[in-house]
Amino acid sequence: MTKAETGSRSPVLEEAARELEAAAHDARVAVDCLALGELDRAHTSALTARVAADAAVTALQAALLAASTAAGS
């Protein structure tokens, strides 16, 4: 992701974007490992993709909460 793509987003949204990119990468690795028959590595990559996706959800929830709090102030 380039600086132009991120604009003036908050650090929380920056983190969510990074985590989503990591999740997508790990998911691609898991698929490739499955195709190669490397089940243990596919399993590990699938788990790390899930953790990254969960981290992105947490960051997005924090951003939504902050936005709603700021709008209510």
N, C-alpha and C positions, 0 to 999 in steps of 0.2 A: 504494500500500500504506500503510495507516495504522499508527501506532505500536502499536495494540492487536493488529493482525495479526502484527506482528513479534515481540512479546513480548520475551523475553530472549535471542534468538538471538545467536550470535556475529557479529562483523563480517564474517567470511568468508561466512557464510550470507546475511547482508544483501546482500553484493556479488553473490552467486550469484543471489539473487532479482531484484536490479536488472538484472543482465545478461539474465536470462530474460525480464523484462518488455520490455527493449529489443529483444531478438530477436523477440518476438511482434509488437511494433509495426512493426519493419522488415519482417517477413514480410507483415503486412497491407498496408503501403505498396507492397511489390513486387506483390502481387496486384492492388491497385487500379491500379497503373501498367500492368500487363499488360492489364487491362480497357480502359484508355484508349489502348492502343497505344504507350505510351512505353517502348520496350524498353530503351533505355540506362538510364533511371532505375530501371526494374524490376530490371535487372541489378545496379546499384549497391546498391539496397536489399536484394536477396537476398544479396549479398556481406556487407553490414554485419550482416544477420541471422545469417549463418553465423559471423562473427567474434564476435558477442555470445554466441551459443550455445556456441562453443568456450571463451570466457572463463568462462561459467557452469560448464561441465564442469570446467575447471581449478580453479575455486574449490571446487566440490563435492569433487573429489579431495583437495584440501588439507584440507578439513573432515573427510573420512573418515579421512585419515591422522592428523590431530591427535586424532580421537576414538579411533582404535585404539591410538595411542601412549599416550594418557591412560588407557585401560582396561588397558593392559599394565603401567603403572607401579605 
